[in-house]
Amino acid sequence: MVVLGISLGSRTTGIAVIKDKELLVARSLTLRKKDTTNHCSTLQNCIQQYKIMMVVIKMPPVTHISERLKELLAQCLALFQYHGCMVEVQDTKTIKAVMPDIRNKPDLIAFATQCYPDLVPLEAKERTNKQKYHEKMFEAVVIAHLKSQERSSP
């Protein structure tokens, strides 16, 4: 099964597509001003291109959800419903419950690159960046990975 992982943010959103333990897509999207069409069109392209039926969304804590993020989430959920995708929403507590070794963002990034060596150049770049642009993408990779492992377990 193909899993789309999304880590929503009010400025940056990470997406990852995993199929049969293979990372097909790992991207960071930037939300400009009030324009959310870039996110929705990219997600729609992923759904159609990879025939995605399972979506896992990593949400920030409730105290960090802005009106803009609520609007983006509503648009994404409408898109997923239109395409008949199953949707599951998770938070950081869910990830930590499944993987207690992941204590912080650097641990999460290290886990993602351990599972998918193609991400090593982005990890190196992220370590040197002052602004952490790809953190959301790494979160999306981890939640998609966890869901794909869960789906492939006997």
NORKAQUI-V97798 format. One record per residue. N is the residue number from 1. PSI is psi in whole degrees, 0 to 359 (* if undefined). D_FIRST is the distance of its C-alpha to the first C-alpha in whole Angstrom. Layout:
n:psi:d_first
N:PSI:D_FIRST
N:PSI:D_FIRST
//
This chain:
n:psi:d_first
1:144:0
2:130:4
3:132:6
4:119:10
5:136:13
6:132:16
7:103:20
8:142:22
9:159:26
10:339:29
11:320:29
12:138:26
13:137:23
14:141:20
15:149:17
16:140:14
17:125:10
18:132:8
19:124:6
20:51:7
21:17:10
22:130:11
23:115:12
24:323:13
25:137:15
26:111:17
27:157:20
28:134:23
29:139:24
30:132:27
31:117:29
32:128:32
33:238:35
34:7:33
35:108:31
36:3:28
37:329:27
38:314:26
39:309:23
40:319:22
41:322:22
42:316:20
43:320:17
44:318:17
45:318:17
46:315:14
47:315:13
48:317:14
49:318:14
50:4:10
51:55:9
52:133:8
53:346:8
54:126:8
55:132:11
56:125:13
57:125:16
58:119:19
59:149:22
60:170:26
61:154:28
62:325:30
63:346:33
64:10:32
65:116:30
66:171:32
67:321:33
68:319:31
69:322:28
70:318:28
71:315:28
72:317:26
73:317:23
74:318:25
75:318:24
76:315:20
77:322:20
78:319:21
79:315:19
80:322:16
81:318:18
82:320:19
83:0:16
84:30:14
85:144:12
86:138:12
87:136:14
88:133:15
89:131:18
90:166:19
91:182:22
92:325:24
93:323:25
94:316:21
95:314:20
96:328:24
97:321:24
98:322:20
99:84:22
100:344:26
101:338:26
102:101:25
103:336:29
104:181:29
105:316:27
106:323:28
107:318:27
108:316:23
109:319:24
110:320:25
111:316:22
112:316:19
113:333:21
114:320:22
115:325:18
116:90:18
117:341:21
118:341:21
119:356:22
120:315:25
121:323:27
122:326:26
123:315:27
124:318:30
125:319:31
126:324:30
127:325:32
128:343:35
129:137:34
130:317:36
131:123:34
132:86:30
133:323:28
134:6:25
135:318:25
136:323:23
137:317:20
138:322:20
139:318:20
140:320:16
141:315:15
142:315:16
143:325:15
144:320:11
145:312:12
146:318:13
147:320:10
148:325:7
149:319:10
150:318:11
151:330:8
152:353:8
153:146:12
154:*:14
//
